[in-house]
Amino acid sequence: MPTTPALVSALRELGDRPAVVADGRAISGIGLLLGVSPPGGLPRTLAQRVAAHAALPPSAARTAEQRLRHWAGVLGPPPIRHTVLHPATDLAVELALATLLAGGTVHCGDPRQDPEQQLVDLAASATTHLSLPSTLLWRLSRRPDLADHDLGALRLVLHVGPEPRQDDVYAAVDALGAVLAHVRAPHSHAEAADRRLRTAADAADAIAWKHAIGVTTEQVQAFGTHLDHAVLSALLLTLQQSGVLTDPGHGHTEAEILAAALVTPAQRPRVGRWLDALTRHGLITRHDDVHYGRPELTAAEVREAWRPAVETWNDGLGPVAALDRIRRGALRLPRLITGEEAPRPAAAPIRWTAARGYLGAALGALVRGLAETHDGPQPLRILELGQDDADSTVTRALATRPRPGADHHQLPDGGRYDLVVATVTGHPDTAVPELVDLLAPGGQLLLLAPTGEQLDLLITGDAEAGAGSPVSPAAPAFPVSSAAPAAPAAPAFPDFPALPAERWRAALTAAGCPTVLALPEDGHPMGLLGQRLLAARMP
């Protein structure tokens, strides 16, 4: 005696209750069996599959239901209100049919919809299960207004895409408070592109490792601590020599400090940044725009503060002259801020001197590797921003490529690019979207980003450039063979507190990049020098 397919039985059991909800219209289980077709791509495809399934012989229906039973088991027990934020792919249809088989309701969402509206709809439907592309999940989970939407009913999130980063998974779990299950999209173009990018990044790290030989985490951390203490001490001594900030009980406004120190108008932005840094690091305090100092430092104390920084730096971090430049600059500060001495050309931060070998080698290798794996019908369009030197990183990297096929630009021409290489000059929330807008679909971005505060720029930067202020002198090329890539330009250090690499990753993900890698990797001593190379890919 023939048996009724399980999916048909489940829809009959739903009866007049909603089976599919699309664009505010609910179709009951009986309605689906009677051929009622909701509007839209996924709802219509789902109705067609239900009709086709109902017409199958019992044996064929049981075979077709095997995968649906698997997904129904993943979804778990009812109640199930499953929002599917996918186009009408085979996987999306299977997940929807499995929901119906489990006695749940399918809410068909639009993955192209504004994320704010997606969150509104999830809250309004009291969604218990959510299926969506991994890239969309990372974007939704990082929205600053996420807490404004009641997603307390959400129990399970199925995200579809390449193998995720654990940091992304942990962040999404914390944000959504739901179980995450990853569904791999096998043999997809996106997966292949991710694999190429990860392979190129691994190869770049292997090539650049020699520039980190002998450098330890403890050494970099110790140098940073000693350098910052010496710089801040030199700044405070310069101001205290004018008779201010020497008494913790007697405060001064910024205007009084500038007047006492005879600071010229051109140098006032610099000294304003000194006060911010001294306050931020606890050498002085500020209450109601009044600054309070500490007992007066002596020149001998400041000289002694430089000694451990010099010893640590000279132990293989960089050339002696680089740190001497900062020490000499500190001695000139009293004459500089009063206008008795003309400003010297701005210099890159000293940590860049230690990091540039690794980052230059890694960047050149990444450009070369991505160019080699380009298999499109047209030449690889490359835009390199922030390099005025014709003998640039990209130029030298491409010169070693065995076969031609790259179209290299150093100024935007109004088109989109397969690869953009850039140093950062602004806040990630504004700079990153602008750079991503330059990418063609599937394009890749190599971004040199500041990830640590550089207090020495308070001494050697220009008047408008303080710790974290814009300065981007070009770094000279490597003193090695012509086959090696040139060092990239030193990154700009903007007017906001230093941001860790995770903030840059979040900005790239929010801008639509599903994959973001960082070189060096987290925990590497070279990553503590305040600059990271981020590699991101557009879908």
Secondary structure as the mmCIF struct_conf table of DSSP 4:
data_model
#
loop_
_struct_conf.conf_type_id
_struct_conf.id
_struct_conf.beg_label_comp_id
_struct_conf.beg_label_asym_id
_struct_conf.beg_label_seq_id
_struct_conf.end_label_comp_id
_struct_conf.end_label_asym_id
_struct_conf.end_label_seq_id
HELX_RH_AL_P HELX_RH_AL_P1 ALA A 6 LEU A 14
TURN_TY1_P TURN_TY1_P1 GLY A 15 ASP A 16
BEND BEND1 ARG A 17 ARG A 17
STRN STRN1 PRO A 18 ALA A 22
TURN_TY1_P TURN_TY1_P2 ASP A 23 GLY A 24
STRN STRN2 ARG A 25 SER A 28
HELX_RH_AL_P HELX_RH_AL_P2 GLY A 29 LEU A 33
TURN_TY1_P TURN_TY1_P3 LEU A 34 GLY A 35
BEND BEND2 PRO A 39 GLY A 40
HELX_RH_AL_P HELX_RH_AL_P3 GLY A 41 ALA A 54
TURN_TY1_P TURN_TY1_P4 ALA A 55 ALA A 55
BEND BEND3 LEU A 56 LEU A 56
HELX_RH_AL_P HELX_RH_AL_P4 PRO A 58 LEU A 75
BEND BEND4 PRO A 77 PRO A 78
HELX_LH_PP_P HELX_LH_PP_P1 PRO A 79 PRO A 79
STRN STRN3 ARG A 81 VAL A 84
BEND BEND5 HIS A 86 HIS A 86
BEND BEND6 ALA A 88 ALA A 88
HELX_RH_AL_P HELX_RH_AL_P5 ASP A 90 LEU A 101
TURN_TY1_P TURN_TY1_P5 ALA A 102 GLY A 103
STRN STRN4 THR A 105 CYS A 108
TURN_TY1_P TURN_TY1_P6 PRO A 111 ARG A 112
BEND BEND7 GLN A 113 GLN A 113
HELX_RH_AL_P HELX_RH_AL_P6 PRO A 115 ALA A 124
TURN_TY1_P TURN_TY1_P7 SER A 125 ALA A 126
BEND BEND8 THR A 128 THR A 128
STRN STRN5 HIS A 129 PRO A 133
HELX_RH_AL_P HELX_RH_AL_P7 SER A 134 SER A 141
TURN_TY1_P TURN_TY1_P8 ARG A 142 ARG A 142
TURN_TY1_P TURN_TY1_P9 PRO A 144 ASP A 145
HELX_RH_3T_P HELX_RH_3T_P1 LEU A 146 ASP A 148
BEND BEND9 HIS A 149 HIS A 149
TURN_TY1_P TURN_TY1_P10 GLY A 152 ALA A 153
STRN STRN6 LEU A 156 GLY A 161
BEND BEND10 PRO A 162 PRO A 162
HELX_LH_PP_P HELX_LH_PP_P2 GLU A 163 ARG A 165
HELX_RH_AL_P HELX_RH_AL_P8 GLN A 166 LEU A 176
BEND BEND11 ALA A 178 ALA A 178
STRN STRN7 VAL A 179 ARG A 184
TURN_TY1_P TURN_TY1_P11 PRO A 186 HIS A 187
HELX_RH_AL_P HELX_RH_AL_P9 HIS A 189 ALA A 208
HELX_RH_3T_P HELX_RH_3T_P2 TRP A 209 ALA A 212
TURN_TY1_P TURN_TY1_P12 ILE A 213 GLY A 214
HELX_RH_AL_P HELX_RH_AL_P10 THR A 217 GLN A 240
TURN_TY1_P TURN_TY1_P13 GLN A 241 GLY A 243
BEND BEND12 LEU A 245 LEU A 245
TURN_TY1_P TURN_TY1_P14 PRO A 248 GLY A 249
BEND BEND13 HIS A 250 HIS A 250
STRN STRN8 GLY A 251 THR A 253
HELX_RH_AL_P HELX_RH_AL_P11 GLU A 254 ALA A 260
TURN_TY1_P TURN_TY1_P15 ALA A 261 LEU A 262
HELX_RH_3T_P HELX_RH_3T_P3 PRO A 265 GLN A 267
HELX_RH_AL_P HELX_RH_AL_P12 ARG A 268 ARG A 280
TURN_TY1_P TURN_TY1_P16 HIS A 281 GLY A 282
BEND BEND14 LEU A 283 ILE A 284
STRN STRN9 THR A 285 HIS A 287
TURN_TY1_P TURN_TY1_P17 ASP A 288 ASP A 289
STRN STRN10 VAL A 290 TYR A 292
BEND BEND15 PRO A 295 PRO A 295
HELX_LH_PP_P HELX_LH_PP_P3 GLU A 296 LEU A 297
HELX_RH_AL_P HELX_RH_AL_P13 ALA A 299 TRP A 313
TURN_TY1_P TURN_TY1_P18 ASN A 314 LEU A 317
BEND BEND16 GLY A 318 GLY A 318
HELX_RH_AL_P HELX_RH_AL_P14 VAL A 320 ILE A 337
TURN_TY1_P TURN_TY1_P19 THR A 338 GLY A 339
BEND BEND17 GLU A 340 GLU A 341
HELX_LH_PP_P HELX_LH_PP_P4 ALA A 342 ALA A 346
HELX_RH_AL_P HELX_RH_AL_P15 ILE A 350 GLU A 372
TURN_TY1_P TURN_TY1_P20 THR A 373 THR A 373
BEND BEND18 PRO A 377 GLN A 378
HELX_LH_PP_P HELX_LH_PP_P5 PRO A 379 PRO A 379
STRN STRN11 LEU A 380 GLU A 384
BEND BEND19 GLY A 386 GLY A 386
BEND BEND20 ALA A 390 ASP A 391
HELX_RH_AL_P HELX_RH_AL_P16 THR A 393 ALA A 399
TURN_TY1_P TURN_TY1_P21 THR A 400 THR A 400
BEND BEND21 PRO A 402 ARG A 403
STRN STRN12 ALA A 406 HIS A 409
BEND BEND22 GLN A 410 LEU A 411
BEND BEND23 GLY A 414 GLY A 415
STRN STRN13 TYR A 417 THR A 423
BEND BEND24 GLY A 426 GLY A 426
HELX_RH_AL_P HELX_RH_AL_P17 PRO A 428 VAL A 436
TURN_TY1_P TURN_TY1_P22 ASP A 437 LEU A 438
STRN STRN14 LEU A 439 PRO A 450
BEND BEND25 GLY A 452 GLY A 452
TURN_TY1_P TURN_TY1_P23 LEU A 455 ASP A 456
HELX_RH_AL_P HELX_RH_AL_P18 LEU A 457 THR A 460
BEND BEND26 GLY A 461 GLY A 461
TURN_TY1_P TURN_TY1_P24 ALA A 463 GLU A 464
TURN_TY1_P TURN_TY1_P25 ALA A 467 GLY A 468
HELX_LH_PP_P HELX_LH_PP_P6 PRO A 473 PHE A 478
BEND BEND27 PRO A 479 VAL A 480
TURN_TY1_P TURN_TY1_P26 SER A 482 ALA A 483
BEND BEND28 ALA A 484 ALA A 484
HELX_LH_PP_P HELX_LH_PP_P7 PRO A 485 ALA A 492
BEND BEND29 ASP A 495 PHE A 496
HELX_RH_AL_P HELX_RH_AL_P19 ALA A 501 ALA A 510
TURN_TY1_P TURN_TY1_P27 ALA A 511 GLY A 512
BEND BEND30 PRO A 514 PRO A 514
STRN STRN15 THR A 515 LEU A 519
BEND BEND31 PRO A 520 PRO A 520
HELX_LH_PP_P HELX_LH_PP_P8 GLU A 521 GLU A 521
TURN_TY1_P TURN_TY1_P28 ASP A 522 GLY A 523
HELX_RH_3T_P HELX_RH_3T_P4 PRO A 525 LEU A 529
BEND BEND32 GLY A 530 GLY A 530
STRN STRN16 GLN A 531 ARG A 537
#
